Amino acid sequence: MLIVGVILLILGFVLNISILWTVGIILLLVGAVFWILGATGRAVGGRRYWY
């Protein structure tokens, strides 16, 4: 999710499409939250590890 968020942020900035920019920020934030929760050892969505 982090990588997709960054890609959408870049595409939204380069192509000047605001919806890509917004979706990219949301995916980036959600991906960061999942990464932090997974790194602390908490189960995310019923899974302890995300591969």
HTML snippet that shows the backbone in 3Dmol.js (N, CA, C, O; Angstrom):
<script src="https://3Dmol.org/build/3Dmol-min.js"></script>
<div id="view" style="width:600px;height:400px;position:relative"></div>
<script>
const pdb = `
ATOM      1  N   MET A   1       0.809  -1.184   0.000  1.00  0.00           N
ATOM      2  CA  MET A   1       0.000   0.000   0.000  1.00  0.00           C
ATOM      3  C   MET A   1       0.859   1.258   0.000  1.00  0.00           C
ATOM      4  O   MET A   1       0.510   2.274  -0.601  1.00  0.00           O
ATOM      5  N   LEU A   2       1.970   1.164   0.676  1.00  0.00           N
ATOM      6  CA  LEU A   2       2.852   2.335   0.706  1.00  0.00           C
ATOM      7  C   LEU A   2       3.371   2.674  -0.688  1.00  0.00           C
ATOM      8  O   LEU A   2       3.397   3.837  -1.089  1.00  0.00           O
ATOM      9  N   ILE A   3       3.780   1.647  -1.411  1.00  0.00           N
ATOM     10  CA  ILE A   3       4.351   1.881  -2.742  1.00  0.00           C
ATOM     11  C   ILE A   3       3.291   2.406  -3.697  1.00  0.00           C
ATOM     12  O   ILE A   3       3.554   3.320  -4.478  1.00  0.00           O
ATOM     13  N   VAL A   4       2.093   1.833  -3.638  1.00  0.00           N
ATOM     14  CA  VAL A   4       1.006   2.307  -4.500  1.00  0.00           C
ATOM     15  C   VAL A   4       0.639   3.746  -4.149  1.00  0.00           C
ATOM     16  O   VAL A   4       0.359   4.549  -5.039  1.00  0.00           O
ATOM     17  N   GLY A   5       0.639   4.075  -2.860  1.00  0.00           N
ATOM     18  CA  GLY A   5       0.356   5.440  -2.441  1.00  0.00           C
ATOM     19  C   GLY A   5       1.371   6.428  -2.974  1.00  0.00           C
ATOM     20  O   GLY A   5       1.007   7.512  -3.429  1.00  0.00           O
ATOM     21  N   VAL A   6       2.633   6.064  -2.921  1.00  0.00           N
ATOM     22  CA  VAL A   6       3.690   6.956  -3.433  1.00  0.00           C
ATOM     23  C   VAL A   6       3.566   7.121  -4.945  1.00  0.00           C
ATOM     24  O   VAL A   6       3.720   8.224  -5.468  1.00  0.00           O
ATOM     25  N   ILE A   7       3.289   6.021  -5.644  1.00  0.00           N
ATOM     26  CA  ILE A   7       3.131   6.096  -7.098  1.00  0.00           C
ATOM     27  C   ILE A   7       1.963   7.003  -7.471  1.00  0.00           C
ATOM     28  O   ILE A   7       2.077   7.824  -8.381  1.00  0.00           O
ATOM     29  N   LEU A   8       0.838   6.852  -6.767  1.00  0.00           N
ATOM     30  CA  LEU A   8      -0.315   7.706  -7.060  1.00  0.00           C
ATOM     31  C   LEU A   8      -0.044   9.163  -6.719  1.00  0.00           C
ATOM     32  O   LEU A   8      -0.515  10.060  -7.418  1.00  0.00           O
ATOM     33  N   LEU A   9       0.715   9.409  -5.643  1.00  0.00           N
ATOM     34  CA  LEU A   9       1.083  10.788  -5.319  1.00  0.00           C
ATOM     35  C   LEU A   9       1.908  11.412  -6.439  1.00  0.00           C
ATOM     36  O   LEU A   9       1.664  12.551  -6.838  1.00  0.00           O
ATOM     37  N   ILE A  10       2.866  10.675  -6.934  1.00  0.00           N
ATOM     38  CA  ILE A  10       3.732  11.189  -8.005  1.00  0.00           C
ATOM     39  C   ILE A  10       2.926  11.412  -9.281  1.00  0.00           C
ATOM     40  O   ILE A  10       3.056  12.450  -9.930  1.00  0.00           O
ATOM     41  N   LEU A  11       2.085  10.428  -9.641  1.00  0.00           N
ATOM     42  CA  LEU A  11       1.281  10.584 -10.849  1.00  0.00           C
ATOM     43  C   LEU A  11       0.294  11.747 -10.716  1.00  0.00           C
ATOM     44  O   LEU A  11       0.095  12.502 -11.667  1.00  0.00           O
ATOM     45  N   GLY A  12      -0.313  11.891  -9.559  1.00  0.00           N
ATOM     46  CA  GLY A  12      -1.238  12.995  -9.346  1.00  0.00           C
ATOM     47  C   GLY A  12      -0.563  14.342  -9.434  1.00  0.00           C
ATOM     48  O   GLY A  12      -1.146  15.308  -9.925  1.00  0.00           O
ATOM     49  N   PHE A  13       0.680  14.409  -8.955  1.00  0.00           N
ATOM     50  CA  PHE A  13       1.418  15.666  -9.019  1.00  0.00           C
ATOM     51  C   PHE A  13       1.852  15.982 -10.448  1.00  0.00           C
ATOM     52  O   PHE A  13       1.713  17.116 -10.908  1.00  0.00           O
ATOM     53  N   VAL A  14       2.378  14.975 -11.148  1.00  0.00           N
ATOM     54  CA  VAL A  14       2.890  15.196 -12.504  1.00  0.00           C
ATOM     55  C   VAL A  14       1.752  15.483 -13.485  1.00  0.00           C
ATOM     56  O   VAL A  14       1.851  16.391 -14.312  1.00  0.00           O
ATOM     57  N   LEU A  15       0.666  14.699 -13.387  1.00  0.00           N
ATOM     58  CA  LEU A  15      -0.444  14.855 -14.329  1.00  0.00           C
ATOM     59  C   LEU A  15      -1.463  15.896 -13.881  1.00  0.00           C
ATOM     60  O   LEU A  15      -2.415  16.195 -14.602  1.00  0.00           O
ATOM     61  N   ASN A  16      -1.258  16.444 -12.692  1.00  0.00           N
ATOM     62  CA  ASN A  16      -2.144  17.469 -12.135  1.00  0.00           C
ATOM     63  C   ASN A  16      -3.594  16.974 -12.028  1.00  0.00           C
ATOM     64  O   ASN A  16      -4.534  17.672 -12.408  1.00  0.00           O
ATOM     65  N   ILE A  17      -3.750  15.741 -11.497  1.00  0.00           N
ATOM     66  CA  ILE A  17      -5.066  15.152 -11.273  1.00  0.00           C
ATOM     67  C   ILE A  17      -5.247  15.044  -9.766  1.00  0.00           C
ATOM     68  O   ILE A  17      -4.563  14.264  -9.103  1.00  0.00           O
ATOM     69  N   SER A  18      -6.160  15.823  -9.237  1.00  0.00           N
ATOM     70  CA  SER A  18      -6.285  15.932  -7.785  1.00  0.00           C
ATOM     71  C   SER A  18      -6.819  14.664  -7.133  1.00  0.00           C
ATOM     72  O   SER A  18      -6.481  14.388  -5.982  1.00  0.00           O
ATOM     73  N   ILE A  19      -7.646  13.877  -7.835  1.00  0.00           N
ATOM     74  CA  ILE A  19      -8.183  12.662  -7.228  1.00  0.00           C
ATOM     75  C   ILE A  19      -7.073  11.632  -7.002  1.00  0.00           C
ATOM     76  O   ILE A  19      -7.103  10.906  -6.009  1.00  0.00           O
ATOM     77  N   LEU A  20      -6.104  11.560  -7.903  1.00  0.00           N
ATOM     78  CA  LEU A  20      -4.967  10.661  -7.693  1.00  0.00           C
ATOM     79  C   LEU A  20      -4.144  11.109  -6.498  1.00  0.00           C
ATOM     80  O   LEU A  20      -3.660  10.281  -5.726  1.00  0.00           O
ATOM     81  N   TRP A  21      -3.986  12.398  -6.347  1.00  0.00           N
ATOM     82  CA  TRP A  21      -3.243  12.962  -5.218  1.00  0.00           C
ATOM     83  C   TRP A  21      -3.940  12.592  -3.908  1.00  0.00           C
ATOM     84  O   TRP A  21      -3.284  12.181  -2.951  1.00  0.00           O
ATOM     85  N   THR A  22      -5.267  12.737  -3.864  1.00  0.00           N
ATOM     86  CA  THR A  22      -6.032  12.441  -2.656  1.00  0.00           C
ATOM     87  C   THR A  22      -5.994  10.955  -2.316  1.00  0.00           C
ATOM     88  O   THR A  22      -5.758  10.585  -1.166  1.00  0.00           O
ATOM     89  N   VAL A  23      -6.223  10.110  -3.306  1.00  0.00           N
ATOM     90  CA  VAL A  23      -6.189   8.660  -3.075  1.00  0.00           C
ATOM     91  C   VAL A  23      -4.784   8.225  -2.669  1.00  0.00           C
ATOM     92  O   VAL A  23      -4.633   7.342  -1.825  1.00  0.00           O
ATOM     93  N   GLY A  24      -3.767   8.826  -3.252  1.00  0.00           N
ATOM     94  CA  GLY A  24      -2.388   8.505  -2.891  1.00  0.00           C
ATOM     95  C   GLY A  24      -2.083   8.828  -1.438  1.00  0.00           C
ATOM     96  O   GLY A  24      -1.420   8.049  -0.754  1.00  0.00           O
ATOM     97  N   ILE A  25      -2.559   9.964  -0.964  1.00  0.00           N
ATOM     98  CA  ILE A  25      -2.344  10.343   0.439  1.00  0.00           C
ATOM     99  C   ILE A  25      -3.061   9.370   1.368  1.00  0.00           C
ATOM    100  O   ILE A  25      -2.505   8.952   2.384  1.00  0.00           O
ATOM    101  N   ILE A  26      -4.299   9.007   1.022  1.00  0.00           N
ATOM    102  CA  ILE A  26      -5.057   8.075   1.859  1.00  0.00           C
ATOM    103  C   ILE A  26      -4.370   6.721   1.917  1.00  0.00           C
ATOM    104  O   ILE A  26      -4.219   6.156   3.000  1.00  0.00           O
ATOM    105  N   LEU A  27      -3.951   6.189   0.772  1.00  0.00           N
ATOM    106  CA  LEU A  27      -3.272   4.891   0.753  1.00  0.00           C
ATOM    107  C   LEU A  27      -1.945   4.944   1.496  1.00  0.00           C
ATOM    108  O   LEU A  27      -1.567   3.984   2.168  1.00  0.00           O
ATOM    109  N   LEU A  28      -1.253   6.041   1.377  1.00  0.00           N
ATOM    110  CA  LEU A  28       0.014   6.196   2.081  1.00  0.00           C
ATOM    111  C   LEU A  28      -0.195   6.179   3.591  1.00  0.00           C
ATOM    112  O   LEU A  28       0.569   5.537   4.312  1.00  0.00           O
ATOM    113  N   LEU A  29      -1.209   6.871   4.071  1.00  0.00           N
ATOM    114  CA  LEU A  29      -1.490   6.901   5.507  1.00  0.00           C
ATOM    115  C   LEU A  29      -1.957   5.540   6.027  1.00  0.00           C
ATOM    116  O   LEU A  29      -1.510   5.093   7.083  1.00  0.00           O
ATOM    117  N   VAL A  30      -2.850   4.885   5.293  1.00  0.00           N
ATOM    118  CA  VAL A  30      -3.342   3.571   5.721  1.00  0.00           C
ATOM    119  C   VAL A  30      -2.210   2.552   5.707  1.00  0.00           C
ATOM    120  O   VAL A  30      -2.096   1.736   6.622  1.00  0.00           O
ATOM    121  N   GLY A  31      -1.385   2.596   4.685  1.00  0.00           N
ATOM    122  CA  GLY A  31      -0.243   1.691   4.614  1.00  0.00           C
ATOM    123  C   GLY A  31       0.741   1.916   5.742  1.00  0.00           C
ATOM    124  O   GLY A  31       1.301   0.959   6.278  1.00  0.00           O
ATOM    125  N   ALA A  32       0.962   3.173   6.111  1.00  0.00           N
ATOM    126  CA  ALA A  32       1.876   3.476   7.216  1.00  0.00           C
ATOM    127  C   ALA A  32       1.310   2.963   8.541  1.00  0.00           C
ATOM    128  O   ALA A  32       2.054   2.440   9.371  1.00  0.00           O
ATOM    129  N   VAL A  33      -0.002   3.110   8.741  1.00  0.00           N
ATOM    130  CA  VAL A  33      -0.626   2.612   9.973  1.00  0.00           C
ATOM    131  C   VAL A  33      -0.511   1.093  10.048  1.00  0.00           C
ATOM    132  O   VAL A  33      -0.172   0.549  11.099  1.00  0.00           O
ATOM    133  N   PHE A  34      -0.792   0.403   8.939  1.00  0.00           N
ATOM    134  CA  PHE A  34      -0.664  -1.063   8.924  1.00  0.00           C
ATOM    135  C   PHE A  34       0.773  -1.492   9.177  1.00  0.00           C
ATOM    136  O   PHE A  34       1.013  -2.479   9.874  1.00  0.00           O
ATOM    137  N   TRP A  35       1.727  -0.762   8.620  1.00  0.00           N
ATOM    138  CA  TRP A  35       3.130  -1.108   8.797  1.00  0.00           C
ATOM    139  C   TRP A  35       3.540  -0.936  10.261  1.00  0.00           C
ATOM    140  O   TRP A  35       4.228  -1.790  10.821  1.00  0.00           O
ATOM    141  N   ILE A  36       3.121   0.153  10.868  1.00  0.00           N
ATOM    142  CA  ILE A  36       3.457   0.395  12.280  1.00  0.00           C
ATOM    143  C   ILE A  36       2.804  -0.650  13.177  1.00  0.00           C
ATOM    144  O   ILE A  36       3.450  -1.179  14.082  1.00  0.00           O
ATOM    145  N   LEU A  37       1.536  -0.951  12.936  1.00  0.00           N
ATOM    146  CA  LEU A  37       0.858  -1.967  13.744  1.00  0.00           C
ATOM    147  C   LEU A  37       1.502  -3.337  13.563  1.00  0.00           C
ATOM    148  O   LEU A  37       1.661  -4.081  14.530  1.00  0.00           O
ATOM    149  N   GLY A  38       1.868  -3.668  12.350  1.00  0.00           N
ATOM    150  CA  GLY A  38       2.526  -4.941  12.097  1.00  0.00           C
ATOM    151  C   GLY A  38       3.905  -5.015  12.729  1.00  0.00           C
ATOM    152  O   GLY A  38       4.324  -6.076  13.193  1.00  0.00           O
ATOM    153  N   ALA A  39       4.609  -3.893  12.748  1.00  0.00           N
ATOM    154  CA  ALA A  39       5.952  -3.869  13.329  1.00  0.00           C
ATOM    155  C   ALA A  39       5.915  -3.994  14.846  1.00  0.00           C
ATOM    156  O   ALA A  39       6.875  -4.468  15.453  1.00  0.00           O
ATOM    157  N   THR A  40       4.815  -3.572  15.461  1.00  0.00           N
ATOM    158  CA  THR A  40       4.719  -3.679  16.912  1.00  0.00           C
ATOM    159  C   THR A  40       4.236  -5.054  17.356  1.00  0.00           C
ATOM    160  O   THR A  40       4.192  -5.339  18.552  1.00  0.00           O
ATOM    161  N   GLY A  41       3.873  -5.908  16.401  1.00  0.00           N
ATOM    162  CA  GLY A  41       3.462  -7.261  16.741  1.00  0.00           C
ATOM    163  C   GLY A  41       1.970  -7.431  16.912  1.00  0.00           C
ATOM    164  O   GLY A  41       1.512  -8.520  17.259  1.00  0.00           O
ATOM    165  N   ARG A  42       1.197  -6.383  16.676  1.00  0.00           N
ATOM    166  CA  ARG A  42      -0.259  -6.505  16.789  1.00  0.00           C
ATOM    167  C   ARG A  42      -0.815  -7.173  15.541  1.00  0.00           C
ATOM    168  O   ARG A  42      -0.314  -6.972  14.435  1.00  0.00           O
ATOM    169  N   ALA A  43      -1.851  -7.964  15.734  1.00  0.00           N
ATOM    170  CA  ALA A  43      -2.508  -8.606  14.596  1.00  0.00           C
ATOM    171  C   ALA A  43      -3.316  -7.561  13.832  1.00  0.00           C
ATOM    172  O   ALA A  43      -4.088  -6.809  14.427  1.00  0.00           O
ATOM    173  N   VAL A  44      -3.136  -7.517  12.524  1.00  0.00           N
ATOM    174  CA  VAL A  44      -3.847  -6.565  11.669  1.00  0.00           C
ATOM    175  C   VAL A  44      -4.733  -7.378  10.735  1.00  0.00           C
ATOM    176  O   VAL A  44      -4.235  -8.149   9.915  1.00  0.00           O
ATOM    177  N   GLY A  45      -6.038  -7.208  10.859  1.00  0.00           N
ATOM    178  CA  GLY A  45      -6.961  -7.937   9.997  1.00  0.00           C
ATOM    179  C   GLY A  45      -6.917  -9.436  10.247  1.00  0.00           C
ATOM    180  O   GLY A  45      -7.129 -10.223   9.325  1.00  0.00           O
ATOM    181  N   GLY A  46      -6.647  -9.834  11.467  1.00  0.00           N
ATOM    182  CA  GLY A  46      -6.587 -11.252  11.789  1.00  0.00           C
ATOM    183  C   GLY A  46      -5.260 -11.912  11.490  1.00  0.00           C
ATOM    184  O   GLY A  46      -5.100 -13.109  11.729  1.00  0.00           O
ATOM    185  N   ARG A  47      -4.302 -11.156  10.971  1.00  0.00           N
ATOM    186  CA  ARG A  47      -2.989 -11.722  10.651  1.00  0.00           C
ATOM    187  C   ARG A  47      -1.910 -10.983  11.444  1.00  0.00           C
ATOM    188  O   ARG A  47      -1.940  -9.760  11.581  1.00  0.00           O
ATOM    189  N   ARG A  48      -0.987 -11.738  11.945  1.00  0.00           N
ATOM    190  CA  ARG A  48       0.082 -11.116  12.696  1.00  0.00           C
ATOM    191  C   ARG A  48       1.159 -10.561  11.755  1.00  0.00           C
ATOM    192  O   ARG A  48       1.781  -9.548  12.074  1.00  0.00           O
ATOM    193  N   TYR A  49       1.388 -11.195  10.620  1.00  0.00           N
ATOM    194  CA  TYR A  49       2.425 -10.767   9.681  1.00  0.00           C
ATOM    195  C   TYR A  49       1.793 -10.497   8.329  1.00  0.00           C
ATOM    196  O   TYR A  49       0.890 -11.217   7.904  1.00  0.00           O
ATOM    197  N   TRP A  50       2.268  -9.458   7.653  1.00  0.00           N
ATOM    198  CA  TRP A  50       1.823  -9.132   6.286  1.00  0.00           C
ATOM    199  C   TRP A  50       2.983  -9.396   5.345  1.00  0.00           C
ATOM    200  O   TRP A  50       4.061  -8.815   5.469  1.00  0.00           O
ATOM    201  N   TYR A  51       2.732 -10.282   4.411  1.00  0.00           N
ATOM    202  CA  TYR A  51       3.792 -10.631   3.445  1.00  0.00           C
ATOM    203  C   TYR A  51       3.507 -10.013   2.108  1.00  0.00           C
ATOM    204  O   TYR A  51       4.282 -10.191   1.168  1.00  0.00           O
TER     205      TYR A  51
END
`;
const viewer = $3Dmol.createViewer("view");
viewer.addModel(pdb, "pdb");
viewer.setStyle({}, {cartoon: {color: "spectrum"}});
viewer.zoomTo();
viewer.render();
</script>
